[in-house]
Amino acid sequence: MDLKSNHTAPVLTDPAPISKSRLGVHSSSLLPYSPTGAAFSPNLFLNIPRKKTGVLDDVRSTSWLDAMKSSSPPHKKITKDLNNDLSSDTDAAYRTWLLKYPSALASFEKITNFAKGKRLALFLDYDGTLSPIVDNPDCAFMSNSMRAVVKKVAQCFPTAIISGRSRDKVYEFVGLTELYYAGSHGMDIVGPVRQSVSDAHPNCIRSSDKQGKEVNLFQPASEFLPMINEVFSSLVEATKDIEGATVENNKFCVSVHYRNVAEKSWKSVADRVQAIIEKFPRLRLTHGRKVLEVRPVIDWDKGKAVTFLLESLGLSNCDDVLPIYVGDDRTDEDAFKVLRERKCGYGILVSNTPKESSAYYSLRDPSEVMEFLKSLVMWKKSSAL
Ligand SMILES: O=P(O)(O)OC[C@H]1O[C@H](O[C@H]2O[C@H](CO)[C@@H](O)[C@H](O)[C@H]2O)[C@H](O)[C@@H](O)[C@@H]1O
């Protein structure tokens, strides 16, 4: 199996909204943005029944507070003895969970046996996968060693990062040109040019990346940009007196962080976000790791982004392609589901606590992700001998 390394990454910067984010997360942009040219397709509208609250099922099913409390389990130290056996009761629960979601490291041989003769494509989430979860989202830096490994793996296999962050921001953190980037939970993709993909998605814009290479820019929610900017400003205003609350503009979605808010004020955060969202029936609310996410009501997510990128890369044939998606968050489940439903590819959940997932395998934390990526590089090199 030899993948031609013609997948040098297109990296674009495009007009990020000028904002008053208290996180200062925006960077400016070079790519001309055309809201009219990149028209929103009504086919992508998501028919989500909304309660008066505008809250989605994942939040609605339980109380706001319960949902917020369970959104990022407390850090837990997993104790290991020299034989890698887990010892405490909690660790026993984790070990039981591993029977259902085996470690991708322990199962490496099985994975690579299945990958033999197939072209491998890698999809990586950023926060909690390539960088550890930290209190300040502006400081979620990737280590140099992780960067070096991601660079190597991208030289071996087509590799994309699919993040909830704005595409500019995640590129700023990763800084590698060897990759493809999809920001805003897949609503902002730069991929290789492929006519069949442009034909299927009329709102693909042909553009060029920083290296002058021709690329496809796909922003299915471009119509929502003014609305997102408006809701962002409203959220900043509405939460400004809640100590520790921060609002991050991720271009086609907005994150309201409550990781640094005292638990007694979480309800205030929820109430205020909810009050704003009620005024925007075309936006929906989901939650991630100590974060409430406001996003357009369109039928587009990280799973759709994976399918889009596979098609763009000419890798949509399940028989000879093995996509692997590594992620830690609720939004990554959409991608795991797509791979499961296609019966092609593996989702790998990054988690140090047991949780239900559509992934096949697991890794405990970003350091295990790094080991896994290193192993893939070594496997690729040894199989090329
Ligand atoms: O899809 P991802 O790349 O995983 O992005 C999801 C969200 O990640 C960031 O927030 C999370 O990580 C922060 C830094 O470790 C942490 O402080 C925060 O509590 C987490 O929710 C990012 O800031 C969000 O905008 C992304 O949507």
The ligand as an ORCA input file, in Angstrom:
! r2SCAN-3c Opt
* xyz 0 1
  O     -13.469     19.713     18.690
  P     -12.382     20.112     19.643
  O     -11.091     20.444     18.964
  O     -12.209     19.099     20.741
  O     -12.919     21.459     20.321
  C     -13.981     21.405     21.269
  C     -13.910     22.622     22.161
  O     -12.569     22.634     22.659
  C     -12.164     23.756     23.422
  O     -12.768     23.678     24.706
  C     -12.356     22.557     25.459
  O     -10.938     22.616     25.681
  C     -10.492     23.775     26.469
  C      -8.993     23.742     26.529
  O      -8.491     22.550     27.043
  C     -11.146     23.688     27.861
  O     -10.749     24.797     28.642
  C     -12.669     23.687     27.691
  O     -13.291     23.525     28.961
  C     -13.100     22.521     26.794
  O     -14.498     22.582     26.525
  C     -12.497     25.043     22.725
  O     -12.159     26.135     23.558
  C     -13.934     25.099     22.268
  O     -14.176     26.256     21.533
  C     -14.174     23.892     21.371
  O     -15.511     23.898     20.899
*
